[in-house]
Amino acid sequence: MDQVHVIRHKVRVEGLSIRRVAREVGISRKTVRRYLQEETPIGVRRATPRSKPVLETVGPRLEALLSDSARWTGGKQRLTAARLHELVRAEGLEVGTTVVKEFVREWRRKRREVFVPLVYRPGELAEVDFFEVLVEVAGARRKAFLFVMRLMFSGRDFVWLYERQDQVSFLDAHVRAFAHLGFVPQRIAYDNLRPAVRRLLRGSLRELTERFAALVTHYVFEPCFARPCTGHDKGGVEARGKAIRHQHLVPIPTGEDLTVIAAALVERVDARFFASERAPQLEAEREFALQLPTAAFDPRATHLVGVAQRSLVRIEGAYYSVPTGWVGLALIARIAPGLVEITGPDGTHVQHPRKRFGERSIDYRHYLPELARKPQALRQVAPELMRDLGEPYATAWQHIVAAHGPREGSRVFAKILEGVLLLGTHEVERRLQTALAQGEPILLALRPAPTKAVMLAHDVIPETLRSVVVTSSTVHDFDAVLGGVA
């Protein structure tokens, strides 16, 4: 750089000739002339195009194979430069590995997607996604699904945990998110997930599933969908999902049930946001977002189910018990993320925790009429029945078995169940508690209360019967009747 400055100074300022400057500096006149050309960057030589006869011959075939490879590759089974080199060599084309690698590198560079810096406005856009995480529920580690809705202007997040990544959970998460935020974003971006999209149409158009379309209509927001097989069209929520894993799910969260863990996670995420510098932007989101409707959307799925002879209904491959009086009827079942509610013909509801395919949830209180007249069936399911009945029935069962043994004890306990059907659960519980506390025989506690004698007024008795006198019998009277000694 100093030599260039000296040469230019000698020629342009001192007025020396190029020949003399070249002789004094010890370089060629050609180099001096090049240094004097202002359009040529200092230290950079003009690139001289070189002929590439091999690439000119092989290039069209490489281009054709790369362009056509989308038909016979997919997923992670991609066409590499090394495999492309093998293919053209197999066709009889002589070319080096380096030439093919450079061609592939340039071919991909020209087709690399360029990202546009986006601008987010208040209340305009939110992004949604599910993430697989680990939780520890009641001491058992298992997989769960983290729902994240991220407001792109303010960076506010709503999160919740679910056992399944199905449509019921998907819709329930939206209802929870809107209620928690207090408003609805104008647009929400999604992947092409099954709970929302039934079919991909041209471009960005989608045919929505019936239930998701109902949710969109209820809250009147605009659903937007990412291009298929792209992971960056909603990079904000995807990056945030990774951050939430690291910030709030390490160490692995624990709790008695998934709802407790999810509620604690929401508190931690909210506390982090409101302590950040972006918290004041939430008011702008609220001002420009959509208002909540007067009533929340019901995210539960509805099924019409029939009751089998075992008083069980089958929902999504799982089995749930109902009262035996409903056998043979068609009932309405509503499915929430963690709960199944079955409505009977009289409007009463039976609730069960939601089970997976092949599992059962049986409440043996539904079978009391059958167990009251089937003592051996009662004996077979006694532990489960006592679990569902609770106290004081479990203690009463232990006393009866200790006194009579399992076989006869089942017959005795069936009498108690008859009492439940006649007197009601609360009355039998009260009498059992009294009998156990006072040490009285349990069956005597269930005997009907003695009725008091009713004295009739003299004028009420028919006149023909007023003179009739009924005397009380004694033991001696019965001995006389039986032929004994008077």
LINFENZI-V649149 format. One record per run of one state. SS is the DSSP state (alpha for helix, beta for strand, coil for the rest). FROM is the first residue (numbers start at 1). LEN is the number of residues. If there is no record, write none. Layout:
SS;FROM;LEN
SS;FROM;LEN
This chain:
coil;1;1
alpha;2;12
coil;14;4
alpha;18;8
coil;26;3
alpha;29;8
coil;37;16
alpha;53;20
coil;73;1
beta;74;1
coil;75;2
beta;77;1
coil;78;3
alpha;81;10
coil;91;6
alpha;97;15
coil;112;13
beta;125;13
coil;138;2
beta;140;12
coil;152;5
beta;157;6
coil;163;4
alpha;167;15
coil;182;2
beta;184;1
coil;185;2
beta;187;4
coil;191;6
beta;197;4
coil;201;5
beta;206;3
coil;209;1
alpha;210;10
coil;220;2
beta;222;4
coil;226;9
alpha;235;14
coil;249;5
beta;254;2
coil;256;2
alpha;258;17
coil;275;6
alpha;281;8
coil;289;1
beta;290;1
coil;291;10
beta;301;6
coil;307;5
beta;312;4
coil;316;2
beta;318;4
coil;322;2
alpha;324;3
coil;327;3
beta;330;6
coil;336;3
beta;339;5
coil;344;5
beta;349;5
coil;354;6
beta;360;2
coil;362;2
alpha;364;8
coil;372;3
alpha;375;6
coil;381;1
alpha;382;8
coil;390;3
alpha;393;31
coil;424;1
alpha;425;14
coil;439;3
alpha;442;4
coil;446;12
alpha;458;3
coil;461;2
alpha;463;3
coil;466;9
alpha;475;7
coil;482;5
